[in-house]
Amino acid sequence: MNITMSRFKTSLQRELWEHRGGFVYTPLIIGGVLLLFLIMGAGSSFFWQFKIDGAEAMTEGALKLAETNVQPEQLKLGVDAFLWVTAILWQAVLFIVLFFYFVGSLYDDRKDRSVLFWKSMPVSDLETVISKLVFGVVIAPLFMVGALIVGQIVLLLASGVVVMAHGGNAWKLLWAHASPFPVWGQILAVQGVQGLFLLPLFGWLMLASSFARSKPVLWAVLPPVVFAIMESFIGFTTHFSLSKVIWEFILRRVASGFAPVSFSADFGDGQSMQAGLSGTRFATDFSEVLGRLGTADLWIGVLIGVVFLAGAVYLRRYRDESTG
């Protein structure tokens, strides 16, 4: 057991070593880009203040007015919206990185023929596939959540500095109304459900990666789209209605990958802010995401994902190692 766990740990370390750019550096880069935008916005506002007489006093007056006239509930909604918008941005980037990670997970080492070296190691094909899956659905989201927490702390502090630089009270306008822990807790909690809900998608990507001799992205995307179009065509020709079971199955999971939780805030006076898929049929709140654990859709998807993963293990074990 200890030897098996040691091999599995080594396999996970291999994934981190080979893909640290996508899963470690990319989330940090996202935080850096957001911080850069914040600094650029603050810098441009100072520039225009110097260009326009009285602009600095007007900005300071507006912030003072907000401190006394804007309701605390509205300020809290604004801060929550900021946290959710940036959180969903990180989540969307993670999903894109995971898509290409799984598409290349069993293809890349056949392309460069390093698979011959890895197969000479005392690690079974089942352990290899499972380690790649665990890294993608467990370890990678943890890196993302960690980068998200650090990034949002820095952004909140930097935003407060900008407010103070304009003569406002950062505590009254921003920090006193920040409640990041519920946001972080919900984002972390949904990752487990995400791993199950997206298992058929990730399993299919690994299966396509295992049998594609070239262009694995096309092999991953075209067959499901073709089957979905055929389903709609057959349904229309036989029942004069568009059957879209496959479309719904795929689109629900793609939408969940980009934005697992939706957020909307109404500030009054017709002003609102949305994050994720609010206002669409793919919108889900935190309770709905957790509620998926009791749905047949999730567990049927898990079963389909397991079948795809079994196929990926079989193809990796018995097929020709070249990509042609």
N, C-alpha and C positions, 0 to 999 in steps of 0.2 A: 504493500500500500504506500509506504514512504517513497519507494522508488518510482511508483506511478505518479504520485503527486509531484515529485521532484521533476520528472520529465514534463509533466503538464505545466509546471511553473516556468520551466525553461522555454517551453513552446510559447507561452504568453510573453516572456521577455524577448523572444525572437520577434514576435509581432510588433512589440513596442519599438524595438531597435530598428526594424525595417520601415515602420510607418510613423515614426515620431514627428515627422514634418506635418502630416495631416492631422494627427490627433493631439499633439502637444503644442506645436507652434501655431497652427491655424487659429485655435480659440484665443490664444494670446494676441495674435495679430488683429483679430476682430476687435478686441478690447482696445488695442492701440489705435486702430482706425477711428473708433468712436470717440476716443479721447482727443485725437487729432481734429476731428470735426468740431468738437466742443471748443477747443482752443482757437480754431480758425473762426468760429462764430463769435467768440468773445473778442478776438483780435479785430475782426471787422467792425464790431459794434463800437469799440474804442476809436477806431479810425474815423467812423462817421461822426462820432461825438466831437472829434477835433475839427471836422469839416463844417459842422452845423452849430452855430452859436446857440447856447442854451440847451443842447440835447442832453448833456450830462445831468443837468439839474432836472430835466423832464424825466429821465430814466430813474433817477433817485427818488423823485416824487411819486412816480408810478409804483415803485417797490414799496415805499412807505404807505401808500394808499392800499396796496394789496395786503400789507400786514394787518391793517385795521378793518378793512371792508370785506375781504374775501373770507367766506366761511371755512373753518378748519376742515370740514368734510370735503369741500371742493379741492383744497390744497392736498389732502390725502389722496383723493382720486387722481389728481395730476401726477403725484409722485408714484403711485401704484401703476398708472398707465406707462410712465417712463420705464419702470422696472420690467413690466410685462413686454413692452415693445422690444427692448433690448434682449430680454431673455429668449423671446421667440426668434429673434435674429440669430442668436447663438444656436438654437435648436435647429433652425433651417440649414445653417451651414454644416452642422454635424451630420444631418441627413444626407446632404450632398456628398460629403466626404465618405460616409458609410456606403453609399451607392457604389462609388468607384472602388472602394476598398473591397467589397464583396465581389464585384464584377471581376476584379483582378486577383482575388485571393487564391484561386487554384489554377489560374492561367499564367500568371507572370513567371512562376518558377518553372513552368514547362517551356515558356518562351525563351528564357535564358538558360534552360536545361539545368538549372541548379536543383531541380527536383531529384535528379540522380544522386546528388550529394545528400539531400535531406532524407531520401528513402534509404540511404545507407546507415542512417542513424537509427538507434533503437526506439523509434516512435512509430506507432501504427498509423495507418491512414485515417482510422476513426479518431484517434487522438488529435491528429493534425486538423481535421475538419472541425472537431468540437472546440479546439483551442482557438481557432480563427473566429468561430461563432461567438464564443464567450468573450473574446476580446472586443468584438464589435458591439455586442448588445449589453455588456456589463462594464468592462474596463473603460472603453472609449466614452460612454456617457458620463462616467465619474470624472474623467479628465475635463469634459465639457462643463459639468456643474461646478467643478473647482475653479476653472477659468472664469466662469460666469460670476461666481461669488466675488473673486478678487477684482474682476473688471468692474462690477457694479459698485463695489465699495470705492474704488478709485474714481469712478464717474460721479458718484454722489459727493465725494469730497471736493472734486474739481468743480462741480456745479456750484457748491457752496462758496468756494473761493471766488467764482465769477460773480455770484450775487453780492458778496461782500465788496468786491472791487467796484461794483456799481452803486455802493452805498446802502445796500439792503441788509437785512438781518437774516443770515443763512439759517439760523436755528428756527426762527418763527416761520419762515417761508418754505423751508425744505426739510431740514434734518429732523425736526420734531414730528413730522408727519410721515417719515419713512418707516415702513414696516416690511423690510426685506425678507425676514425669516419665513413668513407664510408663503411668499413667492418662491423662495429657495426650496422650502419643504415640499411644496406642490410639484415643482419641476423635478425634484429628486424622486418623489413618490411615483410620478407617472412613468419614469424610465423603466421600472419593472413591468408595468402593463404594456408599455411600448415594445419591450423585447418580445413578449408573447404575441401581441397584435400584429407586429411586423415580421414575425417568423416566416410566414409563407413567402413574403417578398424577399427577405434575405436568403431563405433556403433556395428559392428559384434562382437568384443571382449567383449563388455558389454552384448550383447545378449547371447553369449556363457557362460559368467559368471553367467547370471541369470538362465539358465536352466541346467547347469552342476551339477550333484550330486557328482561328484568326477573328479579329473584330468582335470580341466578346460583348461589347456594349450593344451591338446590333442584335446578336443572338439573345441577349437579355431582354431587349425591348420589343423586337418585331413579333416573335411568336405569341405573346399575350395579346398584343394589339390585333393580330390577324384572327386569333380565336374569338376575341370580343366582337370584331366586325362580322365574322361568320355567324356568331350567335344572333346578332341583331338582324342580319340578312335572313337567316332561316326563320326567325320569329316573325319577321315582317311578311315573308312569302307564305307562311302557313297560317298565321293568326291575324295578319294585317296590324300588328303592333310590334313596337321595338322592344325586344327582350334585352335587358341590360344587367343581368346578374353578374357576369364577369366584369363589365365596366364598373359596376358599383363596388365589387370586391376589391378591384385594383385601386380605384380612385379614393375610396375611403382610407386605404392604407398609405397611399402617396400623400394625401392631405394630412393625415395624422403624423406622418414623418416630418413634414415641414412645420406643422403647428399643432402639437398634441393637445394644447389647451388654448381656448380663445378667451379674450378679455375685451370688455367694452365699458366705457365710462361716460356718463352723461353729466356734463358740467352745468347744465342749465343754459338758458338763453340761446338754445339751439346749437350749442357747442358740445362736441363729443369726440372721443378718441377710441379707436379700435385696434386690437392686436390679434394676430392670427386670422382665423376664418370667420370672425363675427359677421352675422348677417347672411351667411350662406348655409346650405344644407349640411355642410361638413363641420359646422361650429359645434364645439363640445366644451362644457365646463369641467371642472375638476371632478365633481361627483359622477358625471356621465362617463368620464374616462375610467374611474375605478369601477363603475357599474358594468363595464365590459367584461369583467371577470366572471360575471354570471350569465353571459350570453352565449348562445350556440355559435354565433358568428366567430367569436374569438377562438373557441376550442376546435371548431372545424378547421379554421385557419392554422392552428397549431398542428393538427393532424396532417394537413397538406404540407406544412413546412417540414415536418419530420420525414415525410415521404421524399420530398425534394432532397433533404440532407442525406438520406440513405442512398439515393441515386448518386449524389456527389461522391460519397465514400466509395461506392461500387466502381464508378468510372475512374476515380483516382487510382484505385487498386489494380484494375484489370486492363485499362486502355493503353494504347501506345503513348509514350511519354512525350513525343514531339508535338509541336503545334502546326507542323506542315508549313 
